[in-house]
Amino acid sequence: MPIAQSKLTAQGQISVPAEVRRKLGVGPGSVLEWNEEDSRVVVRRAGRFSSEQVHRALFPAGTPRSRSLEQLKAGIRRYVKRRRARG
């Protein structure tokens, strides 16, 4: 049984029913993506960025080398010390 129905306009537009908007957690300006899965079309809320895009933005030179917990803590201490020294 369908959750809701929409009518297609002559311009190819639809209104997303309130119940579907609530279930998807979308509002004005949200982007929906349409995927074909087997013989069905599935509508999902689109993610803004893929995990690959986020990784490339954070690590443009590639994956950083591994560090121990002590090395990470020492780096944080150095960073905080420099920030406090600036005023």
C-alpha positions in Angstrom: 0.0 0.0 0.0 1.5 3.4 -1.0 2.4 6.0 1.6 1.1 8.8 -0.6 0.5 9.8 -4.1 1.7 12.7 -6.3 0.5 14.1 -9.6 2.9 15.0 -12.3 2.5 18.5 -13.9 2.8 19.2 -17.6 6.3 20.6 -16.8 7.4 17.2 -15.3 7.3 18.5 -11.7 5.8 16.7 -8.6 5.0 17.8 -5.1 6.5 15.6 -2.4 3.7 14.7 0.1 4.2 15.9 3.7 4.4 12.4 5.0 7.2 11.5 2.6 9.0 14.8 3.4 8.8 13.9 7.1 10.1 10.4 6.6 13.0 11.6 4.4 13.7 14.6 6.7 13.7 17.0 3.8 12.5 20.6 3.3 12.9 23.5 0.9 16.2 23.3 -0.9 16.8 19.6 -0.1 18.1 17.5 -3.0 16.6 14.2 -3.7 18.3 11.5 -5.8 16.4 9.0 -8.0 18.0 5.5 -8.4 16.9 2.5 -10.4 17.1 -0.7 -8.4 16.0 -3.8 -10.3 12.6 -2.8 -11.8 11.9 0.0 -9.2 12.8 3.6 -9.0 13.9 4.6 -5.4 13.9 8.2 -4.2 16.4 9.1 -1.4 17.6 12.2 0.3 20.9 13.0 -1.4 24.0 13.3 0.7 25.9 16.5 0.2 29.3 14.9 -0.2 30.5 11.3 -0.6 33.0 10.0 1.9 35.5 9.9 -0.9 35.0 13.6 -1.6 35.4 14.4 2.1 38.6 12.3 2.3 40.1 14.1 -0.7 39.3 17.5 0.8 40.9 16.6 4.2 43.9 14.8 2.7 44.7 16.3 -0.7 48.2 14.7 -0.7 46.8 11.3 0.0 46.3 9.3 3.1 48.5 10.5 5.9 51.0 8.1 7.6 49.9 6.3 10.8 50.7 7.9 14.1 50.7 6.5 17.6 48.3 7.8 20.3 51.3 9.5 22.0 52.3 11.2 18.7 48.8 12.5 18.3 48.6 13.8 21.8 52.0 15.6 21.4 50.8 17.2 18.2 47.7 18.5 19.9 49.7 19.9 22.8 52.0 21.7 20.4 49.0 23.1 18.5 47.3 24.3 21.7 50.6 25.9 23.0 51.0 27.8 19.7 47.4 29.0 19.7 47.7 30.3 23.3 51.0 32.0 22.5 49.3 34.1 19.8 47.1 35.8 22.3 
